[in-house]
Amino acid sequence: MKKILLLFFFTCYLSAVSVYAENWKGRWINTEHCQSATNTWLAFRKTVDLKNVPESLTAKIAADTKYWLWINGRLVVFEGGLKRGPSMHDSYFDKVEIAPYLKKGENLIAILVWHFGKDGFCHVNSGKAALLFDAQGEGVEIVSDDTWRSAVYGAYQNTEAPFPNFRLPESNIRFDARQEMQGWTTASFSGNLPQAVIIADAGDAPLGKLVERPIPLWKDYGLTAYPNVRKSADNDTLFCRLPYNCHVTPYLKVKAPAGKTIHMLTDNYEGGGTPNVRAEYITREGIQEYESLGWMNGHEMWYIIPEDVDVLDVKFRETGYNAEFTGSFQSNDTFLNELWKRSARTLYVTMRDTYMDCPDRERSQWWGDEVNELGEAFYALSPSSWKLAEKGIHELMNFQRKDGVIYAPVPAGNWFKELPLQMLASVSWYGFYTQYYFSGDSSFVAPIYDRLHVYLHDVWKVDASGLPVERNGNWTWGDWGENIDMGVLTTCWYYLALKAEREFALQLGKTIDAAQNLQMMQTIEKCFDTKYWTGTCFRSPGYKGETDDRSQAMAIVSGLASTDKYPALTKVLKKEYHASPYMEKYVLEALFKMKQSSFAIERMKSRYSKMMNYPYTTLFEGWDVGPEGFGGGTINHAWSGGPLTILSQKLCGIEPTSPGFKTFKVEPDLGSLKEASATVETQYGFIRVDIKKKGSTISLAVDVPQGTEATLVLPKKKPKKVTAGKHVIN
């Protein structure tokens, strides 16, 4: 019965967000010469005569996989489209306002499509390189059909090995300028592309149902000069410094003979230990310009220049998720200030189509990483960032297997394995519930609830005492590193998942489910100490390793550890250092919960000191690179950014007390610091907090946004409730 319910609610979700074929007049098109091979590029053109230009005209555009749009020679969209898919068989489409680019009379629409043509850890290949375009308005109808012109763009080619590793659906890009269709995006183009062919109706296989893009189009920072360019000793390589680790597409202008190959890659080309993406440009005769359209990331762009090529100019274009760095943190400790800043930069560089573990090795939506990332976004970025986590929630549940198991990374065409503890974390208090509570948006809850319930109550089992039975899944992973007490961690994560589900059940009026969850939670609370408490720490029966700092932390933050155990647990956390940066966030939070803020700051600085000594703007997968890097050791892993959340939420004390920060508290705990300040943007406006400590006296200044209320809490003082405006208390 529950499997039937699972299918029913999945169908209801798609019905709620999809645009079916009958709403489209445009049809999927390509060219008869297209075999939809890996790394296929297609050029599309359509001339449209308009008697009048409407005030507004929205084009719905979909492609497998990415597209670039020009109208009348003007670039309108730089890298549109999202990696597939919202579910295993379906596709996303963009909405683009195109009226400002149109004119009376003849208009030229030109679109370049990049078909990845292979599965990856972040993409499901449909098997068809195709474009869908549909713009309907008063007196205007521009739709993709066989009146368009289309051709495989042969200048785009594959490189020789090495190729990007198997996790990436993207290919290296080679562009042979000797085959360039110069001016093809403009009306003056003298060439003639073949007639397009219709391959499917909108909504049909293999591209599936169409789901509106739930996140903004990318922010395009434009072509910019590099801050610094230096040459190698033999003058064959340009090392072009970027302002920070970011997503970039490289540009060049050269004077060259024909047939010379210029190589372009970043210093992160082997980030995480395996090749990711690079580019090549083969020159034609004369002066020429080129921008390689597949984004890379790193701190430097490298151009390897052959002899006889004269470089006239090099630039880069940064693109990224359309959100602003509106959050902030400052204190009298420069180390913590820089740690917060690097955490924010790492968060941003791991955002694009999905939250990523890293932007080089994988670009994959691992949900253990995403739990940390979505929490950081509320303190670092503008509200538009919240949409990325909600997109991820729908994808995670839409890819649920028929046996009820949820797995990540998704979307994925070559990964179907479950990491049980990451999945519990995703649906837990720190995952789904934090996304709801901090944003105030519960719209995702009803569509995913029944599938969540199936996972927690059909897939997971409890033993005779009511504690969850450990599950191997397909990869029994609790964290990088050693001395991982899986039994304690499993129980804590399962408890937090039940806690989140109970709140969702109450929200939806599912009182029976809520009562069941409460009973299960109470059973765990009663049995937890009996099974795990040794008198000095929590340990699973049969666990032989050193005492696990992670499991003590999870017992504390889940509330399963009673306050009388805090002195013993503090001793453990002052001695044991096993957590990777992924789980260290919970260790730090546990210390703040136990009012050990001074040691939390000390531990934070100790753990991150090696990482911070490197001249990078982002944080690592492990505590160092090389042998201590874990799993390949990328230098840009957003799960390492837990200190960002801790410094803003716990040290400065800014936390919501009702959904969406409608009400919130400010309860600072500076520990050894003398002063700190933070800014958080909410849907109501900015919360600004400034804290100063002199001796035993603390001064707290808070800006409270209109429409909200705050509770201000200082040690040994009665909490003070305040409304909108600026308030100062001592």
C-alpha positions in Angstrom: 0.0 0.0 0.0 2.8 2.4 0.9 4.5 1.8 -2.5 1.2 2.8 -4.1 1.1 5.9 -2.0 4.7 6.7 -3.0 3.8 6.5 -6.7 0.6 8.6 -6.1 2.4 11.4 -4.3 5.2 11.4 -6.8 2.6 11.9 -9.6 0.9 14.6 -7.7 4.2 16.5 -7.3 4.9 16.4 -11.0 1.3 17.5 -11.7 1.8 20.5 -9.4 5.0 21.7 -11.0 5.1 20.4 -14.6 4.0 22.0 -17.8 2.6 19.3 -20.0 2.7 19.1 -23.7 -0.7 20.7 -24.4 0.6 23.9 -22.9 3.4 24.1 -25.5 3.3 24.8 -29.2 7.1 24.5 -29.5 8.5 21.1 -30.3 11.9 19.5 -29.6 14.2 20.0 -32.6 17.7 19.3 -33.8 19.2 18.4 -37.2 19.1 15.2 -39.2 22.9 15.1 -39.1 22.9 15.0 -35.3 23.7 11.6 -33.7 23.5 13.0 -30.2 27.0 11.9 -29.5 28.9 12.9 -26.3 30.0 16.5 -26.4 27.8 17.6 -29.4 27.3 21.3 -30.1 24.4 22.5 -32.2 23.7 26.0 -33.8 20.1 27.1 -34.2 18.8 30.1 -36.1 15.3 31.6 -36.7 14.3 34.8 -38.4 11.0 36.3 -37.2 9.2 39.3 -38.6 7.2 41.3 -36.0 4.7 44.0 -36.8 4.7 45.1 -33.2 6.8 44.4 -30.2 4.8 43.4 -27.1 5.6 45.0 -23.8 6.4 41.6 -22.4 7.2 38.3 -24.0 8.4 35.3 -22.0 10.2 32.5 -23.8 10.2 29.1 -22.3 13.5 27.4 -23.3 14.7 23.9 -22.7 17.7 22.0 -23.9 19.7 18.9 -23.3 21.9 20.2 -21.9 23.0 23.9 -21.9 22.3 26.8 -24.2 23.4 30.3 -25.1 20.9 32.7 -26.5 21.4 35.8 -28.8 18.7 38.0 -30.2 19.6 40.4 -32.9 23.3 39.9 -32.1 22.9 40.7 -28.4 23.8 38.0 -25.8 20.6 37.5 -23.8 21.4 34.3 -21.8 24.9 33.1 -21.0 24.6 29.4 -20.2 21.0 28.7 -19.8 19.5 25.3 -18.9 20.0 23.0 -15.9 21.5 19.6 -15.7 18.8 16.9 -15.9 16.7 16.3 -14.1 14.0 17.0 -11.6 13.4 13.3 -11.7 15.0 10.4 -13.6 13.2 10.9 -16.9 12.3 14.6 -16.9 13.8 18.0 -17.8 13.9 21.6 -16.6 13.0 24.6 -18.7 13.9 28.3 -18.3 11.7 31.3 -18.5 13.4 34.3 -20.2 11.9 37.8 -20.8 12.9 38.6 -24.4 10.7 41.6 -25.3 13.5 44.2 -24.6 15.7 42.5 -27.2 13.1 42.5 -30.0 12.3 45.2 -32.6 9.8 45.9 -35.3 10.5 44.1 -38.5 13.0 41.3 -38.9 14.5 39.7 -35.8 17.2 37.0 -35.6 17.2 34.4 -32.8 20.4 32.4 -32.5 20.9 29.6 -30.0 24.0 27.5 -29.3 23.3 24.2 -27.5 25.8 22.0 -25.7 24.7 18.4 -25.4 26.7 16.7 -22.6 25.7 13.3 -24.0 26.8 11.2 -21.0 25.7 10.5 -17.5 27.4 11.9 -14.5 27.1 12.2 -10.7 25.1 15.4 -11.3 23.2 14.7 -14.6 21.0 12.2 -16.4 21.6 11.9 -20.1 18.4 11.8 -22.2 20.3 10.5 -25.2 19.0 13.4 -27.4 20.7 16.6 -28.3 17.8 19.0 -28.7 16.2 22.4 -28.2 12.8 23.5 -27.3 11.7 27.2 -27.6 8.2 28.6 -27.0 7.3 32.3 -26.8 3.6 33.1 -27.1 2.1 36.5 -26.6 -0.4 38.9 -28.0 0.1 38.8 -31.8 3.4 37.0 -31.4 4.2 33.3 -31.7 7.8 32.1 -31.9 8.1 28.4 -31.4 10.7 25.7 -32.3 9.6 23.7 -35.3 11.0 22.6 -38.7 11.1 26.2 -40.0 14.2 26.8 -37.8 17.6 26.2 -39.2 20.1 23.9 -37.4 23.5 22.3 -37.8 26.0 20.4 -35.8 28.7 23.0 -35.1 31.8 21.1 -36.2 34.3 23.6 -34.8 33.5 22.2 -31.4 35.4 19.0 -30.9 36.7 16.5 -28.4 40.3 16.7 -27.1 42.6 13.7 -26.8 43.2 12.2 -23.3 43.2 12.9 -20.5 39.5 13.3 -20.2 37.4 14.5 -17.2 36.9 11.7 -14.7 33.8 9.5 -14.8 31.8 11.5 -12.3 31.5 14.5 -14.6 29.1 14.7 -17.5 31.0 17.6 -19.0 33.7 17.0 -21.6 36.8 19.0 -22.4 36.1 21.5 -25.1 38.3 22.0 -28.2 37.4 24.7 -30.7 39.0 24.7 -34.1 38.7 28.3 -35.3 39.4 27.1 -38.9 35.9 25.8 -38.9 34.3 28.7 -37.1 31.0 30.0 -38.6 32.0 33.7 -38.1 29.0 36.0 -37.4 26.4 33.2 -37.3 24.6 34.9 -34.3 24.1 38.0 -36.4 21.7 38.9 -39.3 24.7 39.6 -41.6 25.7 35.9 -41.6 26.0 34.7 -45.2 26.0 31.0 -44.5 23.0 28.7 -44.8 22.2 26.2 -42.1 20.1 23.1 -43.0 16.5 22.8 -42.0 15.8 21.6 -38.5 13.9 18.4 -37.8 11.3 17.7 -35.2 12.2 14.9 -32.9 9.5 15.0 -30.2 6.6 16.9 -28.8 7.1 18.8 -25.6 6.5 16.5 -22.6 7.3 13.3 -24.5 10.1 10.8 -24.1 13.1 10.8 -24.1 13.2 14.3 -22.6 10.2 13.8 -20.5 7.9 16.2 -18.6 9.0 19.8 -18.3 9.5 21.4 -14.9 10.1 25.1 -14.6 13.6 26.1 -13.4 13.2 26.7 -9.7 16.4 28.8 -9.3 17.5 32.0 -10.9 19.5 32.3 -14.1 23.2 32.7 -13.4 24.7 36.0 -12.4 27.1 37.1 -15.2 29.8 39.4 -14.0 31.0 40.1 -17.6 34.4 39.9 -19.1 37.1 41.3 -16.8 40.8 41.8 -16.9 42.8 39.4 -14.6 44.2 41.1 -11.5 47.6 39.8 -12.3 49.3 38.0 -15.2 52.8 36.6 -15.2 54.7 34.6 -17.7 56.7 31.3 -17.2 60.4 31.5 -17.5 60.3 30.2 -21.1 57.3 32.5 -22.0 55.1 29.6 -23.1 52.6 29.9 -20.3 50.5 32.8 -18.9 49.6 32.4 -15.2 46.5 34.6 -14.8 45.5 35.2 -11.2 41.8 35.3 -10.4 40.5 37.5 -7.5 39.4 34.3 -5.6 38.3 30.8 -6.3 35.3 31.1 -8.7 33.6 29.8 -11.8 35.2 31.3 -14.9 35.2 31.0 -18.7 38.5 32.1 -20.2 38.8 34.6 -23.1 41.7 35.3 -25.4 42.5 37.6 -28.3 45.5 36.6 -30.3 47.3 37.1 -33.6 48.4 33.8 -35.0 49.1 31.6 -38.0 46.5 28.8 -38.6 46.7 25.5 -36.8 48.3 26.4 -33.5 46.8 24.9 -30.3 46.4 27.0 -27.2 45.6 25.0 -24.0 43.5 26.5 -21.2 43.1 25.0 -17.7 43.1 26.2 -14.1 45.4 25.4 -11.2 42.5 23.2 -10.0 42.6 21.0 -13.0 43.3 17.9 -10.9 41.4 19.2 -7.8 40.6 16.2 -5.7 43.2 14.1 -7.4 41.6 13.3 -10.8 41.3 15.4 -14.0 38.3 17.6 -14.4 37.8 20.0 -17.3 40.1 21.9 -19.6 39.9 23.6 -23.0 41.8 23.9 -26.3 41.7 26.5 -29.0 43.1 25.9 -32.5 43.9 29.1 -34.3 43.0 30.3 -37.7 45.1 32.9 -39.6 45.1 36.4 -38.3 43.6 38.3 -35.4 40.9 36.4 -33.5 38.9 36.3 -30.3 37.5 33.4 -28.4 35.8 32.5 -25.2 35.6 28.9 -24.1 32.1 28.4 -22.7 32.5 25.6 -20.3 33.2 26.9 -16.8 36.2 25.9 -14.7 37.2 26.9 -11.3 40.4 27.8 -9.4 42.6 30.6 -8.3 44.6 30.8 -11.5 43.8 30.4 -15.2 46.7 29.0 -17.3 47.1 29.7 -21.0 49.7 27.5 -22.6 50.8 29.4 -25.7 52.7 27.9 -28.7 55.4 29.7 -30.6 54.4 32.2 -33.3 51.2 33.2 -31.3 51.1 36.8 -30.2 48.7 37.3 -27.2 46.9 40.6 -27.6 44.6 40.2 -24.6 43.3 37.7 -22.0 40.2 38.1 -19.8 37.8 36.0 -17.8 34.1 35.9 -17.2 32.9 35.0 -13.7 29.4 33.4 -13.5 27.7 32.0 -10.5 24.5 31.5 -8.6 22.5 34.7 -8.5 22.7 35.6 -4.9 24.5 38.3 -3.0 26.9 38.1 0.0 24.5 40.0 2.3 25.6 38.2 5.5 28.6 39.2 7.5 30.7 38.5 10.5 33.4 40.6 12.2 35.2 40.3 15.5 38.4 41.3 17.3 40.0 38.0 16.1 41.3 38.3 12.5 41.7 34.5 12.2 38.0 34.0 12.8 37.1 36.8 10.5 39.1 35.2 7.7 37.7 31.8 8.5 34.1 33.1 8.1 35.1 34.8 4.8 36.7 31.7 3.4 33.7 29.6 4.5 31.4 32.0 2.6 33.5 31.9 -0.5 33.6 28.1 -0.4 29.9 28.0 0.0 29.4 30.1 -3.1 31.8 28.2 -5.3 30.0 25.0 -4.5 26.6 26.4 -5.7 25.3 26.2 -9.3 22.9 23.7 -10.8 22.9 22.1 -7.4 24.7 22.3 -4.1 28.0 20.6 -4.9 30.5 18.7 -2.7 33.2 20.4 -4.9 33.3 22.3 -8.2 36.2 20.3 -9.7 36.3 16.6 -9.1 32.6 15.8 -9.0 30.2 18.8 -9.0 27.8 16.4 -7.2 24.9 17.0 -4.9 26.0 14.8 -1.9 23.4 15.5 0.7 25.7 15.2 3.7 27.5 18.2 2.3 24.2 20.0 1.4 22.9 19.8 5.0 25.9 22.0 6.1 25.7 24.2 3.0 22.0 25.1 3.3 22.5 26.1 6.9 25.4 28.4 6.0 23.4 30.0 3.2 20.9 31.6 5.7 23.7 33.4 7.4 25.9 34.3 4.4 23.7 34.9 1.4 20.6 36.7 0.2 17.2 34.9 0.2 17.5 33.9 -3.5 20.0 31.3 -2.3 17.3 29.4 -0.4 15.8 28.1 -3.6 18.7 25.9 -4.3 18.2 23.7 -1.2 14.5 23.4 -2.0 15.3 22.2 -5.5 17.6 19.7 -4.0 14.9 18.4 -1.6 12.5 17.7 -4.5 15.3 16.0 -6.5 16.4 13.8 -3.6 12.8 12.5 -3.0 12.0 12.3 -6.7 14.9 9.9 -7.2 13.8 7.7 -4.4 14.2 4.0 -5.4 11.2 1.7 -5.7 12.3 -0.1 -2.5 11.8 3.2 -0.6 15.6 4.0 -0.3 16.7 7.6 -0.9 20.2 8.1 -2.2 22.5 10.9 -3.2 24.2 12.4 -5.2 21.2 13.2 -7.4 20.4 14.0 -10.2 22.6 11.1 -11.3 22.6 8.7 -14.2 25.5 6.6 -13.0 25.0 6.4 -9.2 22.2 4.7 -7.3 23.8 3.9 -3.9 22.6 4.8 -0.4 24.8 6.3 2.3 22.4 5.7 5.2 23.7 8.3 7.7 23.9 11.0 5.0 20.3 10.3 4.1 19.2 10.5 7.8 21.0 13.8 8.0 19.3 15.1 4.9 15.8 14.5 6.2 16.6 15.5 9.8 16.4 18.5 12.0 19.5 20.0 10.3 18.4 19.2 6.8 14.8 19.4 5.6 13.5 21.0 8.9 16.2 23.7 8.9 15.3 24.6 5.3 11.7 25.0 6.3 12.2 26.7 9.6 14.8 29.3 8.6 13.1 30.2 5.3 9.5 30.0 6.5 8.6 28.2 3.3 6.7 24.9 3.9 5.6 24.4 0.3 7.9 21.4 -0.2 6.6 19.5 2.9 3.3 18.1 1.6 4.7 16.8 -1.7 7.5 14.9 -0.1 6.0 13.9 3.3 4.6 10.5 2.4 7.8 9.4 0.7 9.8 10.6 3.7 7.6 8.6 6.0 8.1 5.4 3.8 11.9 5.9 4.1 11.9 6.3 7.9 9.4 3.7 8.8 9.6 1.0 6.0 13.3 1.2 5.1 14.5 1.8 8.6 13.7 -0.8 11.3 14.0 -0.6 15.1 15.0 -3.4 17.5 13.1 -4.8 20.4 14.3 -2.0 22.6 13.1 0.7 20.1 16.6 1.7 18.9 17.3 1.9 15.1 19.0 -1.1 13.6 22.2 -0.1 11.9 22.0 -0.4 8.1 24.9 -1.0 5.8 23.2 0.5 2.8 25.5 0.5 -0.2 28.3 2.5 1.5 28.5 2.5 5.2 29.9 6.0 5.7 29.6 8.2 8.8 32.5 10.6 8.1 36.0 10.6 6.7 38.7 9.5 9.1 38.9 6.9 11.8 37.3 6.0 15.1 33.8 6.4 13.9 31.2 5.0 16.3 28.4 4.1 13.8 26.0 2.8 16.4 25.7 6.0 18.4 25.7 8.2 15.3 22.9 6.1 13.7 20.7 6.5 16.8 21.3 10.2 17.0 20.7 10.9 13.3 17.6 8.7 13.4 16.2 10.5 16.4 16.7 13.9 14.7 15.0 12.5 11.6 12.0 11.4 13.6 12.0 14.8 15.3 11.8 16.6 12.0 9.1 14.3 10.6 7.0 14.8 13.7 7.0 18.6 13.1 6.0 18.1 9.5 3.2 15.6 10.5 1.8 18.2 13.0 2.0 20.8 10.3 0.0 18.6 7.9 -2.5 17.5 10.5 -1.2 13.9 10.5 -1.8 13.3 14.2 -1.4 9.6 14.1 2.1 9.9 12.5 3.0 12.6 15.0 2.0 10.5 17.9 4.0 7.5 16.5 7.1 9.6 16.1 6.8 11.0 19.6 6.5 7.5 21.0 9.5 6.3 19.1 11.5 9.4 20.2 10.6 8.8 23.9 11.6 5.2 23.6 15.0 6.2 22.2 15.4 8.7 25.0 14.7 6.0 27.7 17.0 3.5 26.1 19.9 5.7 25.0 21.9 5.8 28.2 21.3 2.1 29.0 22.8 1.0 25.7 25.5 3.6 25.2 26.6 5.5 28.3 29.7 4.1 30.0 30.0 6.6 32.8 32.5 8.8 31.0 31.3 8.8 27.4 28.9 7.3 24.9 30.1 4.1 23.1 28.3 1.4 21.2 28.6 -2.1 22.5 31.4 -3.8 20.6 32.9 -0.6 19.3 36.7 -0.9 19.9 38.1 2.4 18.6 39.1 5.5 20.5 36.2 7.5 21.9 34.5 9.2 19.0 34.2 13.0 19.3 31.5 13.0 16.6 29.2 10.7 18.4 29.5 12.6 21.7 28.7 15.8 19.8 25.6 14.3 18.1 24.3 13.0 21.5 24.6 16.6 22.8 23.1 18.5 19.9 20.3 16.0 19.5 19.3 16.5 23.2 19.8 12.8 24.0 22.7 13.7 26.3 21.4 15.1 29.6 23.0 18.1 31.1 24.5 16.2 34.0 26.8 14.5 31.6 28.2 17.7 30.2 31.3 17.9 32.4 32.4 14.4 31.3 31.6 15.1 27.7 33.6 18.3 27.8 36.6 16.3 28.9 36.1 14.0 25.9 35.9 16.9 23.4 39.0 18.5 24.8 40.9 15.2 24.2 39.5 13.6 21.1 40.1 15.0 17.6 38.8 12.5 15.0 36.0 14.4 13.1 36.6 15.6 9.6 35.6 19.2 8.7 32.2 17.7 7.8 31.4 16.6 11.4 33.5 19.2 13.2 30.6 21.6 12.8 28.5 19.5 15.2 31.4 19.2 17.7 31.7 23.0 17.8 27.9 23.4 18.2 28.0 20.9 21.0 30.6 22.9 22.9 28.5 26.0 22.6 25.5 24.2 23.8 27.5 23.1 26.9 28.5 26.7 27.4 32.1 25.9 26.5 32.4 28.8 24.0 36.0 29.7 24.8 37.2 26.2 24.2 35.0 26.0 21.1 36.9 29.0 19.7 40.3 27.5 20.8 39.4 24.2 19.1 38.1 25.9 16.0 41.4 27.8 15.6 43.5 24.7 16.3 41.7 22.5 13.8 41.6 25.0 11.0 45.1 26.5 11.4 46.8 24.3 8.8 44.1 25.0 6.3 44.2 28.7 6.9 48.0 28.8 6.4 47.6 28.0 2.7 47.2 31.0 0.3 43.7 29.9 -0.8 40.4 31.7 -0.5 38.5 28.4 0.1 38.4 25.6 2.6 39.4 21.9 2.2 37.7 18.5 2.2 40.1 17.4 4.9 42.3 19.1 7.5 45.2 19.4 5.0 46.0 18.4 1.5 47.8 15.1 0.6 47.5 12.2 3.0 45.3 14.2 5.4 43.0 15.3 2.6 40.7 12.3 2.8 39.0 11.0 -0.4 41.2 12.9 -2.8 41.4 16.1 -0.8 39.8 19.0 -2.7 40.6 22.5 -1.6 37.0 23.8 -2.0 34.5 21.7 0.0 31.6 23.6 1.5 31.0 21.1 4.3 34.1 22.6 5.9 32.3 25.9 6.3 30.5 24.9 9.6 32.4 27.7 11.5 30.4 30.2 9.5 27.1 28.9 10.9 28.6 28.6 14.4 30.0 32.1 14.5 26.8 33.8 13.3 24.3 31.5 15.0 26.0 30.6 18.3 28.7 33.1 19.0 26.6 36.1 17.9 23.5 34.2 18.9 21.1 35.0 16.0 18.5 32.2 15.7 14.9 32.1 14.5 12.2 31.3 17.2 9.4 30.9 14.6 9.5 30.1 10.9 11.3 32.5 8.6 12.7 34.7 11.5 9.2 36.2 12.1 10.4 36.1 15.6 14.0 35.5 16.6 16.4 35.6 19.5 19.8 37.2 19.9 21.7 35.4 22.7 25.4 36.0 22.2 28.2 34.0 23.7 31.5 35.6 22.9 33.7 33.2 24.9 37.2 34.6 24.8 36.4 37.4 22.3 35.9 41.0 23.2 33.6 42.1 20.4 31.7 40.7 17.4 29.1 41.8 14.9 27.0 40.0 12.4 24.4 40.7 9.7 21.8 38.3 8.5 19.3 39.0 5.7 15.8 37.5 6.2 12.7 37.8 4.1 11.7 40.8 6.3 15.0 42.6 6.0 18.3 42.8 7.8 19.1 41.7 11.3 22.2 43.5 12.5 23.9 42.6 15.8 26.9 44.3 17.5 28.3 42.9 20.7 30.9 44.4 22.9 32.3 42.9 26.2 34.3 44.9 28.7 35.1 42.9 31.8 31.8 41.3 32.9 29.7 43.9 31.1 28.2 43.1 27.7 26.6 45.7 25.5 24.3 44.4 22.8 22.9 46.6 19.9 20.4 45.0 17.5 18.5 46.2 14.4 15.1 44.4 14.3 13.4 44.4 10.8 9.9 45.7 10.3 7.2 43.0 10.9 9.4 41.0 13.3 10.0 40.7 17.0 13.2 39.8 18.8 14.1 38.4 22.2 17.4 39.8 23.5 19.2 37.6 26.0 22.3 38.5 28.0 23.9 36.4 30.8 22.2 36.8 34.2 19.7 39.3 32.7 16.0 38.9 32.2 15.2 38.3 28.4 13.9 41.4 26.8 11.3 41.3 24.0 11.5 44.1 21.4 9.8 45.1 18.2 11.1 46.7 15.0 13.8 49.3 15.3 17.3 49.7 16.8 17.7 48.5 20.4 20.7 48.7 22.8 20.8 46.8 26.1 23.6 46.2 28.7 
